[in-house]
Amino acid sequence: MTAPDRTGHPADGRGHSVVGDTEAWTWDPAMSAFPIDQVRADAASAAPRYGDGVWDLAMLNHGDTMDRRNITWAEWPERFREVLRAAAWTMLNQGLAEEMVGQRTIALAQWPSAATAFNAVHSWRVFARWLNTERPLVRRLGDVTTEDLRDYATHIRQTRNTYQARAAPLLAVARLYGCLWTLPPADRLPPPRWLTEGLIPFIGTPQGGENKTPPIAPETISPLLTAAIACISDFLDEYGDTDDLVLPEGVIYRLQGACLIVVAYLTGMRPQEVLSLDRDCLTVLTRPNGALRYEVRGKHFKGVRDADGRHISAGQLREQPWLTIKAGADAIRAAHVLALATDEHGHVTRDADSNLLLPRGRRRRDGRPGAGMIAKQAHRRIAAFITHVNDGLAAARGWAPIPADPQGAVTLPRFRRTLAWHIARQPLGEVALGVQYGHVRVVTGQGYAGRAEAGLQGLIDVEEMQAVVERLEEVADERRNGGRISGPARERLEAAISRYDSQYAGSKMTDKELRRLAKTPGMQVYDNPRALSLCVFQRRTAACHVAPAASSAERATPSLDDCRSNCANHARTDRHIQGLKAERAGLAAEVEHAAQPIAIRLTDRMADIDRTIADHEVA
C-alpha cells in the first residue's frame, strides 16, 4: 500500500485486500520513512525507508544539539510492530487526524517535534508490551476495548510515581488513536475516554512541585559560581587577546564547563538556547550615562512553529536579545577564545564550518549530525570543572570546596530554576563578587520585556509565591501558638493568612495555583531580613521606590533595599521583634563609646525600636 491521502485511502487506489471478514494491508517498504522536505540536508542520502529496521529521528532535527533518536523496530512486539510502524509514518508524514486538532480537553499538536514523536513511539512500545502480557487474546488494535484502555490507565497510575510520568503514556495512546486514521477499522483503537473526560479522573491530580526541576542548593551554587567566574577572569587576563591558542585538551574541556555554568546561570536561558549560541552572539552597548549593556543574541526553540504548524527544529532568532551582567559577558568572551583553540595534539575545538560558541569538539564516534554539544556533553564538562576545583584548585586558591548537591548532578536545566529561586527568595543576597540578585533580576528581566512567553519571569513568580505560602504558614503557626502580629499592615496580613487557610492550607499547590495566587490582591507578602519586617505589598501605600515591572509579564515589586520605616506595608511577628531587641542591645552597647553626632543617631534609632516593640506588645 502506498502513502494514503488525507481521506485515509491509498493515494493510488491500491493496497487493500479482503480475506474473509478481515482486511489486510501492506505499505511500500521502499517509500521514505520521513517527509523528504523535512530531512536535514546532510542526512538526506542516509534517510531510512519505510521498511528499514531503524529510523533515526535526529535526521528531522535541523539544529546542532540533538542526540540520536533511534527507533529500532525489532524491539517492538511483533504482533503490533507493523501497525505501530504505520502509525509512526502517519504521525510524521500526514499528522494527527484533523478532528483531534484543537481538542479542548487534551491539546495535541498536529505535527509533533522529532523529540515528541520519538517519545510517543517509545510509549507505544510500552502499551504494546502491556497488551502482549495482559491481553493475550487481543490480536489487532481493533480488538482493544474501552475497558482495556481504562485498565491500562489504572496500571500506569499504579506503577508511575508522578503526574507527568503518568500523563505521558496516556497522551501517547491518545496520539496513537489520532494516527490510525489511515488504517482499516480492524487496526484502529476505540477513542480513549481521557480525550473527553481529561486525565485527572484516570491518573489523579498533579501534586505541587513534583515535576519541578530542583534548584541547585545554595551551599553548592555559591562556591561553584565563584570558582567559575574567577577561573574565567584569570583565563581572560592571560589569554583574552590570543587568536591561535594552544591548550591541553583537558584545560579546554574544564574551562568550557566554567563558561557553561556562568552563561546558563546569568542569562536565564534554556539549555538548547545556550548550546546553540554563535561566537558573535555578544554585543556591548554604552548607555548615555556611561553604563554598559550586555546583549546576547541567539535562537529560541520553545513553541517555534511554521505556518503549517510544524516545529522549527533549527529554532528562530529571538527578536529581543537576552541581557546579562559583566560576568556573563566575560564567560561568552572566554568561550569564544576556547572555540578557536587547538589542543596539544593539534586538534581544533570546532568544525571548520561551524560558528558555534560551544562546539562539540573533535570526537564524533556516535556519527550524529550537528556540530554543537548535546546536553550530556555539556554536563560532563561541568562535572570536570567541579572535580578540578575540588581536587586541589580550591585549596590552592583559598576557596571553599564545591559540595555535592543533595538533589544530584549539576545540569543545565537546573541553573535557570536556581536563578529564579534566588531572585525570588534572596533578592538582597549576592550572586558573587558583590553582585546582588536584585540587580540580576532587573537586567535579565529586561531581556524578556514585551514577550508573550516571559519564561524566566514565570519561574520567578512561581518561586516567589511558593515563598509567600511558606511565610504565611509560618506566621499562621506562630499565631496558633499565641504569637502576635503588629504594624500598620497587620490586618492585611491576617486577611492573607485567613484566605490562604480557607483555600489552600494542607495541600501542595501546583504551579498553576501559585500563579493564580500571585494575581490575587493582598497576597504578595515579602520577608525583609534587613528591616526585620514583613512587607505586605500594596503599591499605592508603598513608601519605597517600587521596583518597576521589567516586562509585561512581571508584577511590580517592593524595593527591599529601599525599605522605609514609615511605610504602611510593614507587619511584624514575634520573630521580627526578637531581632529588633537584639539590634537594640547592640546599639545600647555601641552608644556608650560613640562620638556625639553618631550617638544621637543611635539613640534615635533605639527610640524607634522601643516604639515598635511597645506597639507589638499591645497588639
C-alpha positions as CSV (number, residue, x, y, z in Angstrom):
1,M,0.0,0.0,0.0
2,T,1.4,3.4,-0.9
3,A,1.1,6.5,1.2
4,P,-2.5,7.4,1.9
5,D,-4.0,10.7,1.3
6,R,-5.9,12.8,4.0
7,T,-9.1,10.8,3.4
8,G,-7.4,7.6,4.6
9,H,-7.5,5.9,1.2
10,P,-4.4,4.8,-0.7
11,A,-3.2,7.6,-2.9
12,D,-3.1,5.3,-6.0
13,G,-6.3,3.3,-5.0
14,R,-4.3,0.1,-4.5
15,G,-3.2,-1.9,-1.5
16,H,-6.3,-3.1,0.4
17,S,-7.4,-6.7,0.0
18,V,-10.2,-8.5,1.8
19,V,-9.6,-12.0,3.2
20,G,-12.7,-13.5,4.7
21,D,-14.0,-10.8,7.0
22,T,-10.5,-9.4,7.7
23,E,-9.0,-6.5,5.9
24,A,-5.3,-7.0,5.1
25,W,-2.9,-4.2,4.1
26,T,0.8,-3.6,3.4
27,W,2.7,-0.4,2.7
28,D,5.6,0.0,0.3
29,P,8.8,-0.8,2.2
30,A,10.8,1.3,-0.3
31,M,9.0,4.6,0.3
32,S,10.7,7.2,2.5
33,A,10.0,6.9,6.2
34,F,10.2,10.7,6.6
35,P,8.8,13.6,4.7
36,I,11.7,14.4,2.3
37,D,11.4,18.1,2.7
38,Q,11.8,17.8,6.5
39,V,15.1,15.8,6.4
40,R,18.2,17.8,7.1
41,A,20.4,18.2,4.0
42,D,23.5,16.4,5.4
43,A,21.4,13.3,6.2
44,A,19.2,13.1,3.1
45,S,21.2,10.3,1.5
46,A,21.0,8.2,4.6
47,A,17.3,8.8,5.4
48,P,15.5,5.5,6.2
49,R,13.0,3.8,4.0
50,Y,9.7,2.6,5.4
51,G,10.8,-1.0,5.7
52,D,14.2,-0.3,7.3
53,G,14.8,-1.7,10.8
54,V,16.0,1.6,12.3
55,W,14.6,5.1,11.9
56,D,16.8,7.8,13.4
57,L,14.5,10.8,14.1
58,A,17.6,13.0,14.7
59,M,17.6,13.4,10.9
60,L,14.5,15.5,11.2
61,N,16.2,17.9,13.6
62,H,17.9,20.9,11.9
63,G,19.6,22.2,14.9
64,D,23.1,21.3,16.1
65,T,22.4,20.0,19.6
66,M,20.2,16.9,19.2
67,D,21.4,13.4,20.1
68,R,20.5,10.3,18.1
69,R,16.8,9.3,18.3
70,N,16.7,5.7,17.0
71,I,13.5,3.7,16.7
72,T,14.7,0.1,16.4
73,W,11.6,-1.7,15.2
74,A,12.9,-5.2,16.2
75,E,12.4,-4.1,19.8
76,W,8.6,-3.6,19.3
77,P,6.3,-6.6,19.9
78,E,5.9,-8.4,16.7
79,R,2.1,-8.7,17.0
80,F,1.8,-4.9,16.8
81,R,5.0,-3.8,15.1
82,E,3.6,-3.1,11.7
83,V,0.5,-1.2,12.8
84,L,2.7,0.9,15.0
85,R,5.2,1.5,12.2
86,A,2.2,2.6,10.0
87,A,1.0,4.9,12.8
88,A,4.5,6.4,13.2
89,W,4.7,7.1,9.5
90,T,1.3,8.7,9.6
91,M,2.3,10.9,12.5
92,L,5.4,12.1,10.7
93,N,4.1,12.4,7.2
94,Q,0.3,13.0,7.5
95,G,-0.1,14.3,11.0
96,L,-2.8,13.8,13.6
97,A,-6.4,13.3,12.5
98,E,-7.9,16.7,11.8
99,E,-10.8,16.1,14.1
100,M,-8.4,15.8,17.0
101,V,-6.6,19.1,16.4
102,G,-7.7,21.8,18.8
103,Q,-9.2,19.4,21.3
104,R,-10.1,21.5,24.4
105,T,-9.6,18.7,27.0
106,I,-6.2,17.4,25.7
107,A,-4.1,19.6,23.5
108,L,-2.0,17.6,21.0
109,A,-0.1,19.3,18.2
110,Q,-0.9,18.0,14.7
111,W,2.8,18.0,13.8
112,P,5.0,16.8,16.8
113,S,8.6,17.7,17.0
114,A,11.1,14.9,16.4
115,A,11.7,14.6,20.2
116,T,8.0,14.4,20.9
117,A,7.5,11.8,18.1
118,F,10.4,9.7,19.4
119,N,9.0,9.7,23.0
120,A,5.5,8.9,21.7
121,V,6.6,5.9,19.7
122,H,8.6,4.5,22.6
123,S,5.4,4.9,24.8
124,W,3.5,2.9,22.2
125,R,6.0,0.1,22.8
126,V,5.2,0.2,26.5
127,F,1.5,0.0,25.6
128,A,2.1,-2.9,23.1
129,R,4.1,-4.8,25.7
130,W,1.3,-4.4,28.2
131,L,-1.2,-5.7,25.7
132,N,1.1,-8.7,25.0
133,T,1.2,-9.6,28.7
134,E,-2.2,-8.6,30.0
135,R,-4.4,-9.1,26.9
136,P,-3.0,-12.1,25.0
137,L,-6.3,-12.6,23.1
138,V,-6.0,-9.1,21.6
139,R,-4.6,-9.8,18.1
140,R,-5.1,-6.3,16.5
141,L,-5.7,-2.9,17.9
142,G,-9.3,-3.0,16.8
143,D,-9.8,-5.8,19.4
144,V,-8.9,-3.4,22.2
145,T,-11.9,-2.2,24.2
146,T,-12.6,1.0,26.2
147,E,-12.4,-1.1,29.3
148,D,-8.9,-2.3,28.2
149,L,-7.8,1.3,27.9
150,R,-9.2,2.1,31.3
151,D,-7.3,-0.8,32.8
152,Y,-4.1,0.4,31.1
153,A,-4.6,3.8,32.7
154,T,-5.0,2.1,36.1
155,H,-1.8,0.1,35.5
156,I,0.1,3.4,34.7
157,R,-1.3,5.1,37.7
158,Q,-0.2,2.2,40.0
159,T,3.3,2.0,38.5
160,R,4.3,5.6,38.0
161,N,5.1,8.0,40.8
162,T,4.5,11.5,39.4
163,Y,1.7,13.1,37.4
164,Q,3.9,13.8,34.5
165,A,5.2,10.2,34.4
166,R,1.6,9.0,34.3
167,A,0.3,11.6,31.8
168,A,2.9,10.9,29.1
169,P,1.9,7.3,28.4
170,L,-1.8,8.2,28.2
171,L,-1.2,11.2,26.0
172,A,0.8,8.8,23.7
173,V,-2.1,6.5,23.5
174,A,-4.3,9.4,22.6
175,R,-1.8,10.4,19.9
176,L,-1.8,6.8,18.6
177,Y,-5.6,6.8,18.3
178,G,-5.2,10.0,16.3
179,C,-2.6,8.5,14.0
180,L,-4.5,5.3,13.0
181,W,-7.0,7.1,10.7
182,T,-5.2,5.8,7.6
183,L,-5.8,2.1,8.6
184,P,-8.8,-0.2,8.3
185,P,-11.2,-0.3,11.3
186,A,-9.7,-3.6,12.5
187,D,-6.5,-1.8,13.3
188,R,-7.9,1.3,15.0
189,L,-8.2,1.8,18.7
190,P,-11.5,3.0,20.3
191,P,-11.3,6.6,21.4
192,P,-9.7,6.8,24.9
193,R,-12.1,8.2,27.5
194,W,-9.5,10.7,28.7
195,L,-9.9,12.5,25.3
196,T,-13.3,13.8,26.5
197,E,-13.0,13.5,30.3
198,G,-9.4,14.7,30.8
199,L,-6.6,12.9,32.5
200,I,-7.4,13.7,36.2
201,P,-10.1,11.0,36.6
202,F,-7.6,8.4,35.4
203,I,-4.3,9.4,36.9
204,G,-5.2,11.8,39.7
205,T,-4.3,15.4,40.2
206,P,-0.8,16.9,39.9
207,Q,0.9,17.5,43.2
208,G,2.6,20.8,43.7
209,G,6.3,20.7,43.0
210,E,6.5,17.1,41.9
211,N,7.6,17.8,38.4
212,K,9.8,20.8,39.1
213,T,13.5,20.8,38.2
214,P,15.2,21.1,41.6
215,P,17.2,24.2,42.1
216,I,20.9,23.8,42.9
217,A,21.4,24.0,46.7
218,P,22.7,27.4,47.9
219,E,25.7,25.8,49.6
220,T,26.7,24.3,46.1
221,I,25.9,27.2,43.7
222,S,27.7,29.9,45.7
223,P,31.2,28.3,45.6
224,L,30.5,26.9,42.1
225,L,29.7,30.2,40.6
226,T,32.6,32.0,42.5
227,A,35.1,29.5,41.2
228,A,33.8,29.6,37.6
229,I,33.8,33.4,37.5
230,A,37.3,33.5,39.0
231,C,38.7,30.9,36.6
232,I,37.2,32.8,33.6
233,S,38.7,36.1,34.8
234,D,42.1,34.5,35.2
235,F,41.9,32.9,31.7
236,L,40.9,36.2,30.0
237,D,43.7,38.1,31.8
238,E,46.2,35.7,30.3
239,Y,44.7,34.6,27.0
240,G,41.9,37.0,26.2
241,D,43.6,38.6,23.2
242,T,45.1,35.3,21.8
243,D,43.8,34.2,18.4
244,D,45.7,30.9,17.9
245,L,45.7,29.5,21.4
246,V,47.1,26.0,22.1
247,L,46.0,24.4,25.4
248,P,45.8,20.9,26.8
249,E,42.5,19.3,25.8
250,G,41.6,18.8,29.5
251,V,42.0,22.5,30.2
252,I,39.8,23.5,27.2
253,Y,37.2,20.9,28.5
254,R,37.1,22.2,32.0
255,L,37.1,25.9,31.1
256,Q,34.2,25.3,28.7
257,G,32.4,23.8,31.8
258,A,33.0,27.1,33.7
259,C,31.7,29.1,30.8
260,L,28.5,26.9,30.6
261,I,27.9,27.4,34.3
262,V,28.2,31.2,34.2
263,V,26.3,31.8,30.9
264,A,23.4,29.5,31.8
265,Y,23.1,31.0,35.3
266,L,23.4,34.7,34.5
267,T,21.2,34.8,31.4
268,G,18.3,32.5,32.5
269,M,18.5,30.8,29.1
270,R,17.2,27.3,28.4
271,P,19.8,24.6,27.8
272,Q,19.2,24.4,24.0
273,E,19.4,28.2,23.8
274,V,22.8,28.2,25.5
275,L,24.2,25.4,23.4
276,S,23.1,27.0,20.1
277,L,24.8,30.4,20.7
278,D,27.1,31.6,17.9
279,R,30.5,33.1,18.6
280,D,29.4,36.5,17.6
281,C,26.3,36.5,20.0
282,L,27.6,39.2,22.4
283,T,27.1,42.9,21.8
284,V,28.2,45.5,24.3
285,L,26.5,48.9,24.2
286,T,27.3,52.1,26.1
287,R,24.3,53.9,27.6
288,P,24.2,57.7,27.8
289,N,25.2,57.6,31.4
290,G,28.3,55.5,30.6
291,A,27.0,52.2,31.9
292,L,27.5,49.2,29.7
293,R,24.6,47.0,28.4
294,Y,25.5,43.4,27.6
295,E,23.2,41.9,24.9
296,V,23.2,38.2,24.0
297,R,21.6,37.3,20.6
298,G,20.6,33.8,19.8
299,K,17.9,31.4,18.8
300,H,14.9,30.3,20.8
301,F,13.1,27.0,20.3
302,K,10.1,26.5,22.6
303,G,6.8,26.9,20.7
304,V,8.5,27.9,17.4
305,R,6.4,26.6,14.5
306,D,6.0,27.4,10.8
307,A,2.8,28.4,9.0
308,D,1.7,24.7,8.8
309,G,2.2,24.2,12.5
310,R,5.4,22.1,12.2
311,H,8.0,22.6,14.9
312,I,11.0,24.6,13.5
313,S,13.8,22.4,14.9
314,A,16.5,24.8,13.8
315,G,15.0,27.5,16.0
316,Q,14.4,31.1,15.2
317,L,16.5,34.2,16.0
318,R,14.9,35.8,19.1
319,E,13.7,39.3,18.3
320,Q,14.8,40.6,21.6
321,P,18.2,39.8,23.0
322,W,18.8,38.3,26.4
323,L,20.6,40.6,28.7
324,T,23.3,39.7,31.2
325,I,25.9,41.3,33.5
326,K,29.6,41.6,33.0
327,A,30.4,38.2,34.4
328,G,28.1,36.6,31.9
329,A,29.7,38.6,29.1
330,D,33.1,37.6,30.2
331,A,32.1,33.9,30.1
332,I,31.0,34.4,26.5
333,R,34.3,36.0,25.6
334,A,36.2,33.2,27.2
335,A,34.1,30.6,25.3
336,H,34.8,32.4,22.1
337,V,38.6,32.1,22.6
338,L,38.2,28.4,23.6
339,A,36.1,27.7,20.5
340,L,39.1,28.8,18.3
341,A,41.7,27.0,20.3
342,T,43.8,23.9,19.4
343,D,44.7,21.2,21.8
344,E,48.2,19.7,22.4
345,H,47.5,17.1,19.7
346,G,46.8,19.7,17.0
347,H,43.1,19.1,17.0
348,V,40.9,22.1,16.7
349,T,37.9,22.5,19.1
350,R,35.4,23.4,16.4
351,D,34.4,22.2,12.9
352,A,35.8,24.3,10.1
353,D,32.3,25.3,9.0
354,S,30.9,25.9,12.5
355,N,30.4,29.3,14.1
356,L,29.1,27.8,17.4
357,L,30.3,29.3,20.7
358,L,30.3,25.9,22.3
359,P,31.2,23.3,19.7
360,R,31.1,19.6,20.5
361,G,34.8,19.0,19.9
362,R,36.7,16.7,17.6
363,R,35.2,13.4,18.7
364,R,32.3,12.2,16.5
365,R,32.2,8.5,17.4
366,D,28.4,8.5,17.6
367,G,28.0,9.5,13.9
368,R,25.3,12.0,14.7
369,P,24.9,15.2,12.6
370,G,25.4,18.6,14.1
371,A,28.4,20.5,15.3
372,G,27.1,21.5,18.7
373,M,27.4,20.0,22.1
374,I,24.4,18.0,23.3
375,A,23.3,18.3,26.9
376,K,25.2,15.2,28.3
377,Q,28.5,16.5,26.8
378,A,27.9,19.9,28.5
379,H,27.2,18.1,31.8
380,R,30.4,16.2,31.6
381,R,32.3,19.4,31.2
382,I,30.6,20.9,34.2
383,A,31.4,17.8,36.2
384,A,35.0,18.0,35.1
385,F,35.3,21.6,36.2
386,I,33.8,20.8,39.7
387,T,36.2,17.9,40.1
388,H,39.2,20.1,39.1
389,V,38.3,22.7,41.7
390,N,37.8,20.2,44.4
391,D,40.9,18.2,43.6
392,G,43.3,21.0,44.6
393,L,42.5,24.3,43.0
394,A,40.1,25.4,45.8
395,A,42.7,24.6,48.4
396,A,45.5,26.4,46.5
397,R,43.4,29.5,45.9
398,G,41.8,29.6,49.4
399,W,38.3,28.9,48.0
400,A,35.6,26.9,49.7
401,P,35.3,23.5,48.0
402,I,32.1,22.8,46.0
403,P,30.0,20.3,48.0
404,A,27.9,17.7,46.2
405,D,24.3,18.8,45.6
406,P,21.8,16.8,47.6
407,Q,19.5,16.6,44.5
408,G,22.1,15.0,42.3
409,A,24.3,16.2,39.4
410,V,24.6,19.8,38.4
411,T,22.9,20.0,35.0
412,L,22.0,22.9,32.6
413,P,18.2,22.9,33.3
414,R,18.8,23.4,37.0
415,F,20.6,26.8,36.5
416,R,17.5,28.5,35.2
417,R,15.4,27.2,38.1
418,T,18.2,28.1,40.6
419,L,18.4,31.7,39.3
420,A,14.6,32.1,39.7
421,W,14.8,30.6,43.2
422,H,17.5,33.0,44.4
423,I,15.9,36.1,42.8
424,A,12.6,35.3,44.5
425,R,13.9,34.3,47.9
426,Q,17.2,36.2,48.3
427,P,16.8,39.4,46.4
428,L,19.3,41.1,48.7
429,G,21.8,38.2,48.6
430,E,24.9,38.2,46.5
431,V,25.3,36.3,43.3
432,A,29.1,36.5,43.6
433,L,31.7,39.3,43.9
434,G,29.3,41.8,45.3
435,V,26.6,41.5,42.6
436,Q,23.1,41.3,44.1
437,Y,20.3,39.1,42.8
438,G,18.1,42.1,42.7
439,H,20.3,43.6,40.1
440,V,20.4,40.4,38.1
441,R,16.6,40.3,38.2
442,V,16.4,43.8,36.7
443,V,18.9,43.0,33.9
444,T,17.6,39.6,32.9
445,G,14.0,40.8,33.2
446,Q,14.7,43.5,30.6
447,G,15.7,40.7,28.3
448,Y,12.1,39.3,28.5
449,A,10.3,42.6,28.1
450,G,7.4,42.6,25.7
451,R,7.5,38.8,25.2
452,A,4.2,36.9,25.4
453,E,6.1,33.9,26.8
454,A,8.0,35.6,29.6
455,G,9.8,32.3,30.5
456,L,12.1,33.1,33.3
457,Q,9.7,35.6,34.9
458,G,7.1,32.8,35.1
459,L,9.6,30.7,37.1
460,I,10.3,33.7,39.4
461,D,6.6,34.2,40.0
462,V,6.2,30.6,41.0
463,E,9.2,30.6,43.3
464,E,8.1,34.0,44.9
465,M,4.6,32.7,45.6
466,Q,6.0,29.4,47.0
467,A,8.0,31.5,49.4
468,V,4.8,33.6,50.2
469,V,3.0,30.3,51.0
470,E,5.8,29.2,53.3
471,R,5.8,32.6,55.1
472,L,2.0,32.5,55.6
473,E,2.3,29.0,57.0
474,E,5.0,30.1,59.4
475,V,3.0,33.2,60.6
476,A,-0.2,31.1,60.9
477,D,1.7,28.6,63.1
478,E,3.0,31.4,65.3
479,R,-0.5,32.8,65.7
480,R,-1.8,29.4,66.7
481,N,0.9,29.2,69.4
482,G,-0.1,32.6,70.8
483,G,2.2,34.8,68.7
484,R,1.4,38.4,67.9
485,I,1.3,40.4,64.7
486,S,1.8,44.2,64.8
487,G,2.4,47.0,62.4
488,P,0.2,49.1,60.0
489,A,-0.3,46.2,57.6
490,R,-1.4,43.8,60.5
491,E,-5.0,43.4,59.3
492,R,-4.0,42.8,55.7
493,L,-1.5,40.1,56.8
494,E,-4.2,38.5,58.9
495,A,-6.6,38.6,55.9
496,A,-3.9,36.9,53.7
497,I,-3.4,34.2,56.3
498,S,-7.2,33.6,56.5
499,R,-7.6,33.5,52.8
500,Y,-4.7,31.0,52.4
501,D,-6.0,28.8,55.3
502,S,-9.5,28.6,53.8
503,Q,-8.4,27.8,50.3
504,Y,-5.1,26.1,50.2
505,A,-3.9,25.0,53.7
506,G,-2.8,21.4,54.0
507,S,-2.4,20.9,50.2
508,K,0.6,21.1,47.9
509,M,-0.1,23.9,45.4
510,T,0.5,23.4,41.7
511,D,2.4,25.9,39.6
512,K,-0.9,27.0,38.1
513,E,-2.4,27.6,41.5
514,L,0.7,29.6,42.6
515,R,0.4,31.8,39.5
516,R,-3.3,32.4,40.3
517,L,-2.3,33.3,43.8
518,A,0.2,35.8,42.5
519,K,-2.6,37.7,40.8
520,T,-4.7,37.8,44.0
521,P,-4.7,41.2,45.6
522,G,-3.3,41.3,49.1
523,M,-1.3,38.0,48.8
524,Q,2.2,39.5,48.0
525,V,4.0,39.1,51.3
526,Y,7.8,39.6,51.3
527,D,10.3,39.0,54.1
528,N,12.9,41.7,54.6
529,P,15.6,40.4,57.0
530,R,17.5,43.7,56.9
531,A,14.4,45.7,58.0
532,L,13.3,42.9,60.4
533,S,9.8,43.1,58.9
534,L,7.4,41.6,56.5
535,C,6.2,43.7,53.6
536,V,2.5,43.1,52.8
537,F,3.0,44.8,49.5
538,Q,0.4,47.2,48.2
539,R,1.8,49.6,45.6
540,R,-0.4,52.6,46.4
541,T,0.8,52.6,50.0
542,A,4.4,51.7,49.5
543,A,6.9,54.3,50.7
544,C,9.9,52.7,48.9
545,H,10.8,53.3,45.3
546,V,8.7,50.5,43.9
547,A,10.7,48.3,41.5
548,P,9.0,48.7,38.1
549,A,8.0,45.7,36.1
550,A,10.7,44.9,33.6
551,S,8.3,43.1,31.3
552,S,4.6,42.9,30.6
553,A,4.5,39.6,32.4
554,E,6.2,40.9,35.5
555,R,4.4,42.3,38.6
556,A,5.6,45.5,40.3
557,T,7.6,44.5,43.5
558,P,8.9,46.4,46.5
559,S,12.4,47.6,46.6
560,L,13.5,45.8,49.7
561,D,16.9,47.6,49.8
562,D,15.0,50.9,50.0
563,C,12.7,49.9,52.8
564,R,11.3,53.0,54.8
565,S,10.3,52.8,58.5
566,N,7.3,55.0,57.8
567,C,5.8,52.6,55.3
568,A,2.2,51.4,55.7
569,N,3.1,48.0,54.4
570,H,5.1,46.9,57.5
571,A,3.9,43.9,59.6
572,R,6.0,42.2,62.3
573,T,5.7,38.9,64.2
574,D,7.4,37.9,67.4
575,R,10.3,36.6,65.4
576,H,11.0,40.1,64.0
577,I,10.6,41.7,67.4
578,Q,13.2,39.4,68.8
579,G,15.5,40.5,66.1
580,L,14.8,44.2,66.9
581,K,15.5,43.6,70.6
582,A,18.9,42.1,69.7
583,E,19.6,45.1,67.5
584,R,18.7,47.5,70.3
585,A,21.0,45.7,72.7
586,G,23.9,46.1,70.2
587,L,23.1,49.8,69.8
588,A,23.0,50.3,73.5
589,A,26.5,48.9,73.9
590,E,27.7,51.0,70.9
591,V,26.3,54.3,72.0
592,E,28.3,54.4,75.2
593,H,31.5,54.8,73.2
594,A,30.2,56.7,70.1
595,A,31.0,60.3,69.3
596,Q,28.1,62.7,69.9
597,P,26.7,63.0,66.4
598,I,26.7,59.3,65.9
599,A,25.4,58.7,69.5
600,I,22.4,61.0,68.7
601,R,21.6,58.9,65.6
602,L,21.9,55.6,67.5
603,T,19.7,57.0,70.3
604,D,17.0,58.0,67.8
605,R,17.2,54.5,66.3
606,M,16.8,52.9,69.7
607,A,13.7,55.1,70.4
608,D,12.2,54.0,67.1
609,I,12.8,50.4,68.1
610,D,11.3,50.9,71.5
611,R,8.1,52.3,70.0
612,T,7.9,49.4,67.6
613,I,8.3,46.9,70.4
614,A,5.8,48.7,72.6
615,D,3.2,48.7,69.8
616,H,3.8,44.9,69.3
617,E,3.4,44.1,73.0
618,V,-0.2,45.6,73.0
619,A,-1.2,44.3,69.6
